[in-house]
Amino acid sequence: MAVDLVGSSASSELQAATKKVGKGQVVNPKGELGKDEFLKLLLVELEHQDPTAPVETDKILSQTSQLASLEASTNTNKELQTLSGALQASMRFSTVGAMGKVANIGNDEVLLAENGTVNFELYFPKDVKKGSIEIKDTLGNVVRTITIGDVKKGVNSFSWDGESGKGNRAEEGSYHVQASYVTAKGEHGESSVGTYPISSIKFDEGKTMMKLGSQYVPFKMLKEIYDAKG
């Protein structure tokens, strides 16, 4: 807020407030005025005013009004900071309720590098008796089918050597990974890369991070959260 202060004495006080002290330390280096500094300068101005030309009443009232506005603004900022802290704490507490639920980041892609191998994870809510993993290109064509069997429930690691079903090397790039399976009780289910239970939550530099599979991802990346039994 701009402050209209007049008088050489008041100006000297402002300069003194920004002087250097000690070894390189500066008092109020930006020359910003809080309510206490503002009131002090106002009193200095009145004390050193010219008796033959005193400060006009309307100017004093204007400066006093600025002081009141400055104090109100300071109090408002403090209340907003308190409210912001309370809201952040509330949001953190609410995310803890997501522990144990299944989250989907809305992306089942993996990247195949030239002459590289793709390592990925799939989540199965129940023990798998048999099933298959389909690796598809960006057009939806099945490039490779991997047969699986006797897989324990939970997050399991798999790998793809980059070979297609025809035995030749697949082109480097993005691929989609999806699986279909049958449990020991004959129940059918599906899974895909990017869908995992939330096993842990951490707060890092103001960001909420969810552990999905073996890695943490930002909470904002999640597209869906649902009950593990759903």
C-alpha positions as CSV (number, residue, x, y, z in Angstrom):
1,M,0.0,0.0,0.0
2,A,1.4,3.4,-0.9
3,V,2.0,5.7,2.1
4,D,1.9,9.5,1.7
5,L,4.3,10.8,4.3
6,V,5.8,14.3,4.1
7,G,8.6,16.0,6.0
8,S,12.3,15.7,6.0
9,S,12.4,14.1,9.5
10,A,10.0,11.3,8.4
11,S,12.2,10.7,5.3
12,S,15.2,10.4,7.5
13,E,13.5,7.9,9.7
14,L,12.6,5.8,6.6
15,Q,16.2,5.9,5.5
16,A,17.4,4.9,8.9
17,A,15.1,1.9,8.9
18,T,16.9,0.5,5.9
19,K,20.5,1.2,7.0
20,K,23.1,-1.6,7.3
21,V,24.0,-2.9,10.7
22,G,26.7,-5.3,11.7
23,K,28.4,-7.4,9.0
24,G,26.3,-7.0,5.9
25,Q,23.0,-7.3,7.8
26,V,20.2,-5.0,6.6
27,V,17.2,-3.8,8.6
28,N,14.1,-3.8,6.5
29,P,16.1,-4.1,3.2
30,K,13.0,-3.6,1.0
31,G,11.9,-0.5,2.9
32,E,8.4,-2.0,3.6
33,L,6.3,-0.3,6.2
34,G,4.3,-2.3,8.7
35,K,1.7,-0.8,11.0
36,D,4.2,-0.1,13.8
37,E,6.7,1.6,11.4
38,F,3.9,3.6,9.8
39,L,2.6,4.9,13.2
40,K,6.1,5.8,14.3
41,L,6.8,7.9,11.1
42,L,3.4,9.6,11.5
43,L,4.3,10.6,15.1
44,V,7.7,11.8,14.0
45,E,6.1,13.9,11.2
46,L,3.7,15.5,13.7
47,E,6.5,16.2,16.2
48,H,8.7,17.9,13.7
49,Q,6.1,19.8,11.7
50,D,6.5,23.5,11.0
51,P,4.5,25.5,13.5
52,T,3.8,28.1,10.9
53,A,2.5,25.5,8.5
54,P,1.1,22.6,10.4
55,V,-0.1,19.4,8.7
56,E,-3.7,19.8,7.5
57,T,-6.3,17.8,9.4
58,D,-7.6,16.1,6.3
59,K,-4.1,14.8,5.5
60,I,-3.7,13.4,9.1
61,L,-7.1,11.7,8.8
62,S,-6.1,10.3,5.4
63,Q,-2.9,8.9,6.8
64,T,-4.7,7.5,9.9
65,S,-7.1,5.8,7.5
66,Q,-4.2,4.3,5.6
67,L,-2.9,3.0,8.9
68,A,-6.2,1.3,9.7
69,S,-6.4,-0.2,6.3
70,L,-2.8,-1.5,6.6
71,E,-3.6,-3.1,10.0
72,A,-6.8,-4.7,8.6
73,S,-4.9,-6.1,5.6
74,T,-2.2,-7.5,7.9
75,N,-4.8,-9.2,10.1
76,T,-6.6,-10.6,7.0
77,N,-3.4,-12.1,5.6
78,K,-2.7,-13.8,9.0
79,E,-6.2,-15.3,9.0
80,L,-5.9,-16.5,5.4
81,Q,-2.6,-18.2,6.3
82,T,-4.2,-19.9,9.2
83,L,-7.1,-21.0,7.1
84,S,-4.8,-22.2,4.4
85,G,-2.9,-24.4,6.9
86,A,-6.2,-25.8,8.2
87,L,-7.4,-26.7,4.8
88,Q,-4.1,-28.4,3.8
89,A,-4.3,-30.4,7.0
90,S,-7.9,-31.4,6.3
91,M,-7.0,-32.5,2.8
92,R,-4.1,-34.6,4.0
93,F,-6.4,-36.3,6.5
94,S,-9.0,-37.0,3.9
95,T,-6.5,-38.7,1.6
96,V,-5.5,-41.1,4.3
97,G,-8.9,-42.7,3.8
98,A,-7.8,-43.8,0.4
99,M,-5.4,-46.3,1.9
100,G,-6.1,-49.9,0.7
101,K,-8.4,-48.8,-2.1
102,V,-7.5,-49.4,-5.8
103,A,-6.5,-46.4,-7.9
104,N,-6.3,-46.0,-11.7
105,I,-4.1,-43.4,-13.3
106,G,-5.9,-43.8,-16.6
107,N,-2.8,-44.8,-18.5
108,D,-1.9,-48.4,-19.4
109,E,1.1,-47.6,-21.5
110,V,4.7,-48.8,-21.3
111,L,7.7,-47.7,-23.4
112,L,9.9,-50.0,-25.4
113,A,13.3,-48.7,-26.1
114,E,15.5,-49.8,-29.0
115,N,17.0,-53.2,-28.1
116,G,15.5,-52.8,-24.6
117,T,13.3,-54.9,-22.3
118,V,10.1,-53.6,-20.7
119,N,9.5,-54.3,-17.1
120,F,5.9,-53.7,-15.8
121,E,3.6,-54.6,-13.0
122,L,0.0,-55.9,-12.9
123,Y,-2.4,-56.2,-10.0
124,F,-4.6,-59.2,-9.4
125,P,-7.1,-59.0,-6.5
126,K,-7.2,-62.9,-6.3
127,D,-5.0,-65.8,-7.0
128,V,-4.8,-66.4,-10.8
129,K,-5.1,-70.0,-12.1
130,K,-4.5,-69.1,-15.7
131,G,-4.6,-66.1,-18.0
132,S,-2.9,-64.1,-20.6
133,I,-1.2,-60.7,-21.0
134,E,-1.8,-58.8,-24.3
135,I,0.6,-56.2,-25.5
136,K,-0.9,-53.9,-28.1
137,D,0.4,-51.1,-30.3
138,T,-1.2,-47.7,-30.4
139,L,-3.6,-48.8,-33.1
140,G,-5.0,-51.6,-30.9
141,N,-3.2,-54.5,-32.7
142,V,-2.0,-57.3,-30.5
143,V,1.8,-57.5,-30.9
144,R,2.5,-60.1,-28.3
145,T,0.5,-62.5,-26.0
146,I,2.2,-63.8,-22.8
147,T,0.6,-66.8,-21.1
148,I,0.5,-66.7,-17.3
149,G,-0.6,-69.2,-14.6
150,D,-0.5,-69.8,-10.9
151,V,0.0,-66.1,-10.1
152,K,-0.5,-65.0,-6.5
153,K,-2.9,-62.2,-5.7
154,G,-1.4,-58.7,-5.3
155,V,1.1,-56.7,-7.4
156,N,3.2,-58.9,-9.6
157,S,6.2,-58.1,-11.8
158,F,6.5,-59.1,-15.5
159,S,8.8,-58.4,-18.4
160,W,8.6,-58.2,-22.2
161,D,11.7,-58.8,-24.2
162,G,10.4,-56.6,-27.1
163,E,9.8,-59.6,-29.4
164,S,6.5,-59.8,-31.3
165,G,4.4,-62.9,-31.7
166,K,6.0,-63.4,-35.1
167,G,9.4,-63.6,-33.6
168,N,10.8,-60.3,-34.9
169,R,11.8,-57.2,-32.9
170,A,8.9,-54.8,-32.2
171,E,9.5,-51.1,-33.0
172,E,10.5,-48.9,-30.2
173,G,7.7,-46.7,-28.9
174,S,4.5,-46.8,-26.7
175,Y,2.5,-50.0,-26.1
176,H,-0.6,-50.9,-24.1
177,V,-0.6,-53.7,-21.6
178,Q,-3.8,-55.5,-20.5
179,A,-4.5,-58.9,-18.9
180,S,-7.4,-61.3,-18.6
181,Y,-7.5,-64.1,-16.2
182,V,-9.4,-66.9,-14.4
183,T,-9.3,-67.6,-10.7
184,A,-9.2,-71.1,-9.1
185,K,-13.0,-70.7,-8.5
186,G,-13.6,-70.0,-12.2
187,E,-14.1,-66.3,-11.8
188,H,-13.1,-64.1,-14.8
189,G,-11.3,-60.8,-14.4
190,E,-9.2,-58.2,-16.1
191,S,-6.3,-56.0,-15.2
192,S,-4.0,-53.5,-16.8
193,V,-0.9,-51.5,-16.2
194,G,-1.7,-48.3,-14.2
195,T,-4.2,-49.9,-11.8
196,Y,-2.9,-50.8,-8.3
197,P,-4.0,-50.6,-4.7
198,I,-2.8,-47.6,-2.7
199,S,-0.3,-49.1,-0.3
200,S,1.2,-45.9,1.2
201,I,0.7,-42.1,1.2
202,K,3.4,-39.5,1.8
203,F,3.5,-35.7,1.8
204,D,6.6,-34.3,0.0
205,E,7.1,-30.5,-0.2
206,G,3.4,-29.8,-0.1
207,K,2.5,-32.5,-2.6
208,T,0.5,-35.6,-1.8
209,M,2.1,-38.8,-3.2
210,M,0.4,-42.2,-3.5
211,K,2.4,-45.4,-3.7
212,L,1.0,-47.5,-6.5
213,G,2.9,-50.7,-7.2
214,S,6.5,-50.0,-6.5
215,Q,6.5,-46.3,-7.2
216,Y,5.0,-43.1,-5.9
217,V,2.8,-40.9,-8.2
218,P,1.2,-37.5,-7.5
219,F,-2.3,-37.6,-6.2
220,K,-3.4,-35.4,-9.1
221,M,-2.5,-38.1,-11.6
222,L,-5.2,-40.4,-10.3
223,K,-8.3,-40.7,-12.5
224,E,-10.3,-43.1,-10.3
225,I,-10.3,-44.5,-6.8
226,Y,-12.6,-47.4,-5.9
227,D,-13.0,-50.1,-3.2
228,A,-10.7,-53.1,-3.7
229,K,-13.8,-55.4,-3.5
230,G,-15.6,-53.4,-6.2
